[in-house]
Structure formats: C-alpha cells, structure tokens
Amino acid sequence: MADYDYDLFVIGAGSGGVRASRIAASHGARVAVAEEFRIGGTCVIRGCVPKKLLVYGSHFAEELQDAAHYGWSVEGMTFDWNVLRDTVLRDVDRLEAAYTTTLDNNKVDHFHERATVTGPHSVKLASGREITAQYILIAVGAWPVMPDFPGNEHCITSNEVFHLSSLPKRVIVQGAGYIAMEFAGIFNALGCHVTVVNRSETMLRGYDAALRDRLLQITMARGIEYKFNCPIKLVEKQVDGSLMVSVGDQDPIPADVLLIATGRRPKTDGLGLESAGITLGQGGEIPVDEYSKTACASIYAVGDVTDRVQLTPIAIREGHAVADTLFGGTLRKTHYDAVPSAVFSQPPLASVGLTEAQAREMFAGNVKIFTADFRPMKNVFASRHERGLYKLVVDAASDRVLGVHMIGPDSPEILQAVAIAVRAGLTKAEFDDTIALHPSMAEELVLMR
Ligand code: NDP
C-alpha cells in the first residue's frame, strides 16, 4: 500500500463518504476525501436536515391554531420567513463545521475541489494535481432531475428552495414523491397556496395505498390542490416576475415559485469512470456488488450514486461496511430488508416492511390485515378532525408481522421502534402480548384485533 499516496481516496463528503473516511481512518488507513461543494453532502446541506427544520418551523402553525383550545392566547402572532430561513442556514453552517472537525479529528485530508477518476488507482483534482490510492470510493450522491419543457429555467429544485428571498404566495410543486409532499406540507402550513401537479395519478409510489389515500384526503382538506395526470407543458415568466404554468389540457396556473421534485439522478456525468472500465447503468448509476464493489476491483461506490435505496442511513451503512471490509478485517454487507422510511408531510407517514399489496402478491393473498383508524386525543381536544391510520400486514401462515404502516402525528418517531420488531421477525401474537402504553397513539400498535 505504501506505493500509493493514500490507502483510500473518497470522492464526495456526504453521509456515505464521511462515514467511510472516518471509519477507514480509525482502522489505520491513510485517507483523503475530495468535495466540490460543501462538507456534509445533500442530507446536511440541502436535504434531510434543513428540510426537517423547515417542517418543525412550519408545524408551529398547526400548534398555534390548536393552542387556543388548551387555554393559550395567541393573538398577534406573525411569521417571518427570513428569520426561519437564516436560522436554518446557520444551523447548516454549524453542522458543516462539525463534519469538517470529524474529518480533522480522524486525520482525514480533505480537498475542497472536484475530483475525477483517471484510472483504477488514480484521481485528478480540478486544480490539476494527480493523486494515487490503493482504493477509491465514489460517494458523489445524486442530483435533482429537471424535466425537459420550455421555460424550465424559471423553475427551482430542492437545491434552491432553502434560499428563497421571500415566502411565495403561490407555489406549484411538480411531482408527488418525497420532496414534493414534504415541501407541499411546509408551504401549505406557512400559508402559501400550494398546487401539486404530477404526471401520473399516484402519490408517493411504493407506500401503502391506504396511507396515501389518507394523506391526500387530509392535505386536500388543508387546502392543497392536486392535478394528477398533468405533465407540465410550458412555463412563461410574466413582466411582474411571476410565472404562468401550462399543465395538461387545463387553464394555465399562475405561481410565484415552481418547485421541481421529480426524482434525483446519480451524479456520475464526467466522473471519468470509463477510465477504470466501469460502465454506468441506464439511469447513470454505478453498478456494484453486495460489498459495494464496482466492476473495477479497486473502486467502490456507496449511497445515492448506486441508486439502491436513496436514503441517508443506507449510505452511512454502506460507507461503514466498505471501510470495515477494506481496512477492518471484517467482510461486511448492508442488509436492505425492513428498511424504515418516513415522509415528513403534514401529517407525516412512516413505513417498514411489506405493504398490503406487496404482501398479497408475495404470499398469494394469504395475509391478514389489521388497522386502527383513530382520532388522536390531542386532535379531538382541539376539534381537529384529522384521523390517524395504522396498518399491520401479517403473514397468515406464520403470524409474522411483515409490515407496519402509519400516518398520523409523530408517526416517524413511533415507527423507528416498531421497525426493530419487524426486523426481528416478531409475530402478531407477540405484538398483542405487549402491554399498551396508555395514553398514547403508539398503543394502537398492540391493540389491533
Ligand atoms: P421521488 O422518486 O420520491 O418522486 C418523484 C416524483 O416525480 C414522482 O411523483 C414521479 O411520478 C415524478 N416524476 C419522476 N420522473 C418524472 C419526470 N421525468 N417528469 C415528471 N414527473 C416525474 O423523488 P423526489 O425527487 O421526491 O426524491 C428523491 C429521492 O430522495 C427519493 O426517492 C428519496 O429516496 C429521497 N428523499 C427521501 C426523503 C425522506 O427519507 N424523508 C425526503 C426527500 C427525499 P410518478 O410516481 O407518477 O412516476
């Protein structure tokens, strides 16, 4: 290994790259990482973290609305987007500094410039410097897809949405996936008029249908408008700076901001992988084996760039596993079964394991479904009519719980714990044996009969 400049050179200092760097260094490897933007990657800089803070910030609207029922007087409350935006951006700065400190503490060299692959053991920095390494790890993530229609230069993506100079009055969101539903919720709670337009009639593809229906119903009641089967045809900028958006065969819709949330593509363009004999997949992803090794034995790839499961905790696990495999003396894979996930819509939904439709297909219909459709007591007290919905999907033959699906207040917080039970393969009888924690929403999970 001594013939190389480094034992491991990581391209991309996001969730997967930073974890791999830190763990490899802790195993004694000489590690460097190159990052062309900011240390922390999508999750920390313009994804999960600032998004969650905006969700928290916007959720006060609901709390304040309900507060009067609990005796609080909230007259005269105002909201200032600039304060929330700037506080969030300051927190992002703080986290970036913390990530940088982590690299420094672990003696990981970091280069703040783009790096491209020039061969199985070499990379080139934008400044021209060539660096060699025994192993190279690609962890460059993904990038928002911008659909091709006239006027798309007037649109923004999740990269820009955190920096809006003012709170728009009218927002159109294209797409009905994670990012679309989360930002539709944020803007709706902050008082903007929100229209969600999607090319199909499906929202949150992959989630259980009952939860999706419930989210649609609640968010429509909250004032979000939906236009399904409506591709965007044209966006025209008006003299006052606003937008006129033509969708489907309908009348054009005026908007101040059009947020595109139509998926994220692996950021592999111009990365030089062909110099190491790596052929990209159809969506630009890097094909890897179960140890995250590419077609080139010295090059690994983790996280969104491989397009396995585009979630931060998966990138972290994959990065950690690569470091352990290469330098820790332990062959380690990442498991992809029972991966919990959540959409921080308002209300949020959370899910682990098989949906009812998936289970019916896999188990030839031999499944049992249990549901709790309830109005959380804090909603009842505040005269809020929104209902929560929890669903257990159970294998009728073995009684094993195959999936848990929830929509309602705090469902992501509750789901993380129940994901342990699903991963452990517990049965419905074991759920039933568990004593309820009263009064809580989570107790519904052990009271379904
Ligand atoms: P998603 O894949 O979740 O949703 C994409 C949406 O855009 C779908 O409604 C899809 O429609 C539509 N769409 C896809 N391609 C096109 C196109 N070419 N033209 C028009 N519409 C299109 O992507 P997001 O951008 O919302 O998020 C990207 C990824 O980031 C997610 O997959 C997720 O893994 C991750 N993420 C996770 C979060 C979390 O864990 N809470 C939060 C945010 C992002 P249709 O379904 O009808 O085909």
Boltz pocket constraint, residues with backbone or C-beta under 6 A from the ligand:
constraints:
  - pocket:
      binder: B
      contacts: [[A, 147], [A, 174], [A, 175], [A, 176], [A, 177], [A, 178], [A, 179], [A, 180], [A, 182], [A, 198], [A, 199], [A, 200], [A, 201], [A, 202], [A, 203], [A, 204], [A, 205], [A, 261], [A, 262], [A, 263], [A, 264], [A, 309], [A, 310], [A, 311], [A, 341], [A, 342], [A, 343], [A, 344]]
      max_distance: 6.0
